[in-house]
Amino acid sequence: MAKTKNPRRVGATEARAKVVNVRISPQKLNLVAQSIRGLPVQKALNELEFSRKRIAKDVRKALYSAVSNAENNHNLDIDSLVVAEAFVGKNLVMKRFAARARGRASRIEKPFSEITIVVRELGEAA
């Protein structure tokens, strides 16, 4: 009575990495994800290495993890990988309150987000 194996969520020539609970708003994180979509992996890593955005360091770790997954788990050639998808989603929002004048309070929202990076191996013809 073994469980059935889960089907792969990505194709045979793809690998993915997902990072959840990244402490930045999805809008800011999407700016960094947008800069690496469609690039070859080496160019994307260089782009993130020299980016001035704070979150680029975490996105670089996620991309490196996706490349490692491709190499170790799926036996893909890392020299022919491109960033097929890099998408951002909302996660939880911490809600805090700050004291204001005349006994009032204002809400402070601290959003979290998540990023998923999918790398794909290009064929020899491409």
Residue pairs with C-beta under 8 A, 6 or more apart in sequence:
9 16
10 16
10 118
11 120
12 74
13 74
13 76
13 120
13 121
13 123
14 70
14 74
14 84
14 118
14 119
14 120
14 121
15 66
15 67
15 69
15 70
15 73
15 74
15 76
15 118
15 119
16 66
16 69
16 116
16 117
16 118
16 119
17 62
17 63
17 65
17 66
17 69
17 116
17 117
18 62
18 114
18 115
18 116
18 117
19 58
19 61
19 62
19 65
19 114
19 115
19 116
20 91
20 114
21 91
21 92
21 112
21 114
22 29
22 55
22 58
22 91
22 112
22 113
22 114
22 115
23 110
23 112
24 54
24 55
24 111
24 112
24 113
25 111
25 113
26 88
26 89
26 90
26 111
26 113
28 53
28 55
29 55
29 59
29 88
29 113
29 115
30 88
31 53
32 48
32 51
32 53
32 55
32 56
32 59
33 59
33 86
33 87
33 88
33 115
33 117
34 86
35 47
35 48
35 51
36 44
36 47
36 48
36 59
36 63
36 83
36 86
37 83
37 85
37 86
38 82
38 83
38 84
39 47
39 82
39 83
40 81
40 82
40 83
41 63
41 67
41 78
41 81
41 82
41 83
41 119
44 63
44 83
45 60
45 63
45 64
48 56
48 57
48 59
48 60
48 63
49 56
49 60
59 86
59 115
59 117
62 115
62 117
63 83
63 117
63 119
65 117
66 117
66 118
66 119
67 78
67 81
67 119
70 76
70 78
70 81
70 119
70 121
71 78
76 119
76 121
77 121
80 121
80 122
81 119
81 120
81 121
81 122
82 119
82 120
82 122
83 117
83 118
83 119
84 118
84 119
84 120
85 116
85 117
85 118
86 115
86 116
86 117
86 118
87 115
87 116
88 113
88 114
88 115
88 116
89 113
89 114
89 115
89 116
90 111
90 112
90 113
90 114
91 111
91 112
91 113
91 114
92 112
93 109
93 110
93 111
93 112
94 109
94 110
94 111
94 112
95 107
95 108
95 109
95 110
96 107
96 108
96 109
96 110
97 105
97 106
97 107
97 108
98 105
98 106
98 108
99 105
100 106
